[in-house]
Amino acid sequence: SVYFFNISGGEPFLRPDIVQIVELACRYLNPKVVHIPTNALMPQRIKERVEEMLIGMQTWGSGKTKLTVKPSFDGVEEFHDWVRGIPGNFKKLVWTLGLLKELQKTYPALGVGLGTVISEMNIERLPEIIAKAKELNPDTYISEVAEERAEMRNVASGITPTADRYRKAIEGFQSDTFARLKEATGLELLTQGIRHLYYDITAEWLETREQVLPCYAGITNAHISAYGELWPCAILADSRSLGNLKEHDYDFWSVWHSDRANEVRAGIKARQCDCPLANQAYANVLMSPIAMTKVGRLIAKAKFQALKEMRRAGKKQAAAHAA
């Protein structure tokens, strides 16, 4: 089984077989979480497909898989439309969010998030964007940094912010993760701690353009392209493909354990590549004793501060009663 099954795009909900893809993932991989990002341009279709998934997921596999849907949110009102290049996108985003939240009342296995890509296009407006995200009140709100990548046809576009500008921009996100750490428990506690550290890792990467932590792409994570290529990550993509599943009779393990795959992993281990890819960064943190120590210290700091705040509030309440 796998822990996290992510369906990316393009726009995943354009696939007529999106529900069948989720069904097969649940039956054969039994993931803890199925995650789907979306541009939120088809609110009613998204709602209908998500409900089909949620009904099916009650019996597919273990019946315990969670589904998370994360609309993209890169600005407020017309500015979001300008960034995304689609008039009316923001209204459809809010509409989609409302439909998904309505589904949550019936299906507790659904999580609804928002995701912002921080770029030179919107970095100056982040305070406004963060404030609006709080108003929209998703279950989770995260950010990633915009990258120049050949597959996105934006090389030399200047879209990636500098390290200094990024550090200033993420203060609001780190304030939020630290606040959540004070109250979080269990897996949510670990998730928020790793997410908080991820923002620091990304800032350091922007400064050095080197691997900040040893990377385990092609070991902890696997990516399958629409054409059957098995990638170690979405950044290296076809440039370091482990092989094509169609050419190996769809035998995943024969490609995964091939000589070519071992060569690619050796190159990653030798730090021949670097990136801030979020999903891989989270896995790298989990694999790093040094990084996990930082997460532990951060959690302890948050819990200690929460305890002090509780004591302070208790003293104020006692003083008020005495008066």
C-alpha positions as CSV (number, residue, x, y, z in Angstrom):
1,S,0.0,0.0,0.0
2,V,1.0,3.7,-0.3
3,Y,0.3,6.5,2.1
4,F,-0.4,9.4,-0.2
5,F,-1.8,9.1,-3.7
6,N,-1.8,12.4,-5.6
7,I,-3.5,13.0,-8.9
8,S,-2.1,16.0,-10.6
9,G,-2.4,17.7,-14.0
10,G,-3.3,19.8,-16.0
11,E,-6.8,19.7,-14.6
12,P,-7.6,16.2,-13.1
13,F,-11.4,16.7,-13.3
14,L,-11.2,17.0,-17.1
15,R,-10.6,13.2,-17.1
16,P,-13.8,11.3,-17.8
17,D,-12.4,8.4,-15.9
18,I,-11.2,10.3,-12.8
19,V,-13.6,8.3,-10.6
20,Q,-12.3,5.0,-12.0
21,I,-8.7,6.1,-11.4
22,V,-9.5,6.8,-7.7
23,E,-11.4,3.5,-7.4
24,L,-8.4,1.5,-8.8
25,A,-6.0,3.4,-6.5
26,C,-8.1,2.5,-3.5
27,R,-8.6,-1.1,-4.4
28,Y,-5.0,-1.9,-5.3
29,L,-2.9,0.6,-3.4
30,N,-5.2,1.2,-0.4
31,P,-3.8,4.7,0.3
32,K,-4.5,6.6,3.5
33,V,-5.1,9.8,1.5
34,V,-6.1,10.5,-2.1
35,H,-5.3,14.1,-3.0
36,I,-6.6,16.1,-6.0
37,P,-5.6,19.7,-6.8
38,T,-8.0,21.6,-9.1
39,N,-8.3,25.0,-10.9
40,A,-12.0,25.1,-9.7
41,L,-13.3,26.1,-13.2
42,M,-16.0,23.4,-13.2
43,P,-17.8,23.7,-9.8
44,Q,-20.8,21.4,-10.5
45,R,-18.7,18.8,-12.2
46,I,-16.1,18.8,-9.4
47,K,-18.9,18.4,-6.8
48,E,-20.5,15.5,-8.7
49,R,-17.3,13.6,-9.3
50,V,-16.1,14.1,-5.7
51,E,-19.4,12.8,-4.3
52,E,-19.1,9.7,-6.6
53,M,-15.6,9.1,-5.2
54,L,-16.8,9.6,-1.6
55,I,-19.6,7.1,-2.0
56,G,-17.4,4.6,-3.6
57,M,-14.5,5.0,-1.1
58,Q,-16.7,3.7,1.7
59,T,-16.3,0.2,0.2
60,W,-13.2,0.4,-2.1
61,G,-10.1,-1.0,-0.5
62,S,-10.2,-0.7,3.3
63,G,-13.0,1.8,3.2
64,K,-10.9,4.2,5.3
65,T,-9.2,6.3,2.7
66,K,-9.5,10.1,3.1
67,L,-10.1,12.4,0.1
68,T,-8.6,15.9,0.0
69,V,-9.4,18.4,-2.7
70,K,-7.3,21.6,-3.0
71,P,-8.4,24.4,-5.3
72,S,-5.7,26.8,-6.5
73,F,-5.9,30.3,-4.9
74,D,-3.4,32.9,-6.3
75,G,-5.2,36.2,-5.7
76,V,-8.4,37.9,-4.6
77,E,-11.3,38.7,-7.0
78,E,-10.1,39.9,-10.4
79,F,-6.4,39.6,-9.5
80,H,-6.8,35.8,-9.2
81,D,-8.5,35.8,-12.6
82,W,-5.5,37.8,-14.0
83,V,-2.9,35.4,-12.6
84,R,-4.8,32.3,-13.8
85,G,-5.7,33.9,-17.1
86,I,-9.4,33.1,-16.8
87,P,-12.1,35.8,-16.3
88,G,-14.6,34.6,-13.6
89,N,-12.2,32.0,-12.1
90,F,-12.3,33.5,-8.6
91,K,-16.1,33.3,-8.4
92,K,-16.0,29.7,-9.5
93,L,-13.3,29.1,-6.9
94,V,-15.6,30.4,-4.1
95,W,-18.5,28.4,-5.6
96,T,-16.4,25.2,-5.7
97,L,-15.3,25.7,-2.1
98,G,-18.9,26.2,-1.0
99,L,-20.1,23.0,-2.8
100,L,-17.2,21.0,-1.3
101,K,-17.9,22.3,2.2
102,E,-21.6,21.3,1.8
103,L,-20.4,17.7,0.9
104,Q,-18.4,17.6,4.1
105,K,-21.6,17.7,6.1
106,T,-22.5,14.3,4.7
107,Y,-19.0,12.9,4.1
108,P,-16.5,13.4,6.9
109,A,-13.8,11.7,4.9
110,L,-13.5,14.8,2.7
111,G,-10.9,17.5,3.4
112,V,-11.0,20.8,1.7
113,G,-7.9,22.9,1.2
114,L,-6.5,25.9,-0.6
115,G,-3.1,26.3,-2.2
116,T,-1.2,29.4,-3.2
117,V,1.8,29.5,-5.5
118,I,4.0,32.4,-4.4
119,S,5.5,34.1,-7.5
120,E,6.7,37.6,-8.5
121,M,3.1,38.0,-9.9
122,N,1.4,37.9,-6.5
123,I,4.1,38.2,-3.7
124,E,3.3,41.8,-3.0
125,R,-0.4,40.9,-2.4
126,L,0.2,38.0,-0.1
127,P,-1.2,39.7,3.1
128,E,-4.4,40.3,1.2
129,I,-4.5,36.7,-0.1
130,I,-3.8,35.2,3.3
131,A,-6.5,37.3,4.9
132,K,-9.0,36.2,2.3
133,A,-8.0,32.5,2.8
134,K,-8.7,32.9,6.5
135,E,-12.1,34.3,5.6
136,L,-12.8,31.4,3.3
137,N,-11.8,29.1,6.1
138,P,-10.5,25.9,4.4
139,D,-9.3,22.9,6.5
140,T,-5.8,23.6,5.3
141,Y,-4.0,26.4,3.5
142,I,-0.5,25.9,2.1
143,S,1.8,27.6,-0.3
144,E,4.6,26.6,-2.6
145,V,7.1,28.7,-4.5
146,A,6.9,29.3,-8.3
147,E,9.6,27.6,-10.3
148,E,11.0,28.1,-13.7
149,R,10.7,24.7,-15.4
150,A,11.0,23.5,-19.0
151,E,7.8,21.5,-18.7
152,M,5.9,24.6,-17.7
153,R,7.4,26.7,-20.5
154,N,8.4,29.5,-18.2
155,V,12.2,29.3,-18.2
156,A,13.8,32.8,-17.9
157,S,10.4,34.3,-17.1
158,G,11.6,35.8,-13.8
159,I,8.6,34.3,-12.0
160,T,10.6,32.9,-9.0
161,P,11.0,35.4,-6.1
162,T,14.3,36.0,-4.4
163,A,15.1,34.4,-1.0
164,D,14.8,37.6,0.9
165,R,11.4,38.4,-0.6
166,Y,10.2,34.9,-0.1
167,R,11.3,34.9,3.6
168,K,9.3,38.0,4.2
169,A,6.3,36.6,2.3
170,I,6.1,33.4,4.3
171,E,5.9,35.0,7.7
172,G,2.1,34.8,7.6
173,F,2.2,31.1,6.7
174,Q,4.6,30.3,9.4
175,S,2.6,32.3,12.0
176,D,-0.4,30.1,11.0
177,T,1.5,26.8,11.2
178,F,3.0,27.8,14.6
179,A,-0.5,28.7,15.9
180,R,-1.9,25.4,14.7
181,L,1.0,23.5,16.4
182,K,-0.2,24.8,19.8
183,E,-3.5,23.0,19.5
184,A,-2.7,20.1,17.1
185,T,-2.3,16.5,18.1
186,G,-1.4,13.2,16.4
187,L,-0.7,13.3,12.7
188,E,-1.8,16.9,12.4
189,L,0.9,17.9,14.8
190,L,3.6,16.2,12.8
191,T,2.2,17.6,9.5
192,Q,2.1,21.2,10.7
193,G,5.6,20.9,12.1
194,I,7.0,19.6,8.8
195,R,5.1,22.2,6.8
196,H,6.6,25.0,9.0
197,L,10.1,23.6,8.4
198,Y,9.4,23.3,4.7
199,Y,9.1,27.0,4.3
200,D,12.6,27.5,5.8
201,I,13.9,24.7,3.5
202,T,12.5,26.5,0.5
203,A,14.0,29.8,1.5
204,E,17.4,28.2,1.9
205,W,17.1,26.5,-1.5
206,L,16.4,29.9,-3.1
207,E,19.6,31.2,-1.6
208,T,21.9,28.2,-2.5
209,R,20.1,26.4,-5.4
210,E,21.5,23.2,-3.8
211,Q,19.9,20.2,-2.1
212,V,19.1,21.4,1.4
213,L,18.5,17.9,2.7
214,P,19.5,14.6,1.2
215,C,16.8,13.8,-1.4
216,Y,15.0,10.4,-1.5
217,A,13.2,10.9,-4.8
218,G,12.8,7.6,-6.5
219,I,12.8,5.9,-3.2
220,T,10.1,7.3,-1.0
221,N,8.1,8.8,-4.0
222,A,7.2,7.6,-7.5
223,H,5.5,9.6,-10.2
224,I,3.8,8.1,-13.3
225,S,3.2,10.4,-16.3
226,A,0.2,10.2,-18.6
227,Y,2.4,8.5,-21.1
228,G,3.6,5.7,-18.8
229,E,7.0,7.1,-17.8
230,L,8.0,6.3,-14.3
231,W,9.7,9.3,-12.8
232,P,11.6,9.8,-9.5
233,C,9.9,13.2,-9.2
234,A,8.0,15.7,-11.3
235,I,11.0,18.0,-11.6
236,L,13.4,15.6,-13.2
237,A,10.5,14.1,-15.1
238,D,11.5,12.7,-18.5
239,S,15.1,13.9,-18.2
240,R,15.7,11.1,-15.6
241,S,12.9,8.7,-16.3
242,L,13.4,5.3,-14.7
243,G,11.7,3.7,-17.7
244,N,8.4,3.4,-19.5
245,L,5.8,1.0,-18.0
246,K,4.2,0.3,-21.4
247,E,7.6,-1.1,-22.5
248,H,7.7,-3.4,-19.5
249,D,4.2,-4.9,-19.8
250,Y,3.1,-2.5,-17.0
251,D,5.3,-4.3,-14.5
252,F,6.1,-1.5,-12.0
253,W,8.7,-3.4,-10.1
254,S,10.8,-4.4,-13.1
255,V,11.2,-0.7,-13.9
256,W,11.6,0.3,-10.2
257,H,14.4,-2.2,-9.7
258,S,16.1,-1.7,-13.0
259,D,19.8,-0.7,-13.6
260,R,18.5,2.5,-15.1
261,A,16.6,3.3,-11.9
262,N,19.6,2.7,-9.8
263,E,21.7,5.0,-12.0
264,V,19.1,7.8,-11.6
265,R,19.0,7.3,-7.8
266,A,22.8,7.4,-7.6
267,G,22.7,10.8,-9.4
268,I,20.2,12.2,-7.0
269,K,22.3,10.9,-4.0
270,A,25.3,12.6,-5.6
271,R,23.3,15.9,-5.4
272,Q,23.2,16.3,-9.2
273,C,19.8,18.0,-8.9
274,D,18.0,20.4,-6.5
275,C,14.5,21.7,-6.1
276,P,11.8,22.8,-3.6
277,L,9.2,20.3,-4.6
278,A,6.8,20.2,-1.6
279,N,5.8,16.5,-1.5
280,Q,9.3,15.3,-1.9
281,A,10.6,17.8,0.7
282,Y,8.1,16.5,3.3
283,A,9.4,12.9,2.7
284,N,13.0,14.2,2.9
285,V,12.3,15.8,6.3
286,L,10.9,12.5,7.6
287,M,14.0,10.7,6.4
288,S,16.4,13.2,8.0
289,P,17.2,12.8,11.7
290,I,18.5,16.4,11.8
291,A,15.4,17.8,10.2
292,M,13.1,15.8,12.4
293,T,15.0,17.1,15.5
294,K,14.2,20.6,14.3
295,V,10.6,19.6,13.9
296,G,10.6,18.2,17.4
297,R,12.1,21.3,18.9
298,L,9.5,23.5,17.1
299,I,6.7,21.4,18.4
300,A,8.1,21.6,22.0
301,K,8.4,25.4,21.6
302,A,4.8,25.7,20.4
303,K,3.4,23.5,23.2
304,F,5.5,25.3,25.9
305,Q,4.2,28.7,24.6
306,A,0.6,27.3,24.6
307,L,1.1,26.2,28.2
308,K,2.3,29.6,29.3
309,E,-0.6,31.3,27.5
310,M,-3.0,29.0,29.4
311,R,-1.4,29.8,32.7
312,R,-1.5,33.5,32.0
313,A,-5.2,33.3,31.0
314,G,-5.9,31.2,34.2
315,K,-4.3,33.9,36.4
316,K,-6.3,36.6,34.7
317,Q,-9.5,34.7,35.3
318,A,-8.6,34.0,38.9
319,A,-7.9,37.7,39.5
320,A,-11.2,38.7,37.9
321,H,-13.1,36.4,40.2
322,A,-11.2,37.7,43.2
323,A,-12.1,41.3,42.3
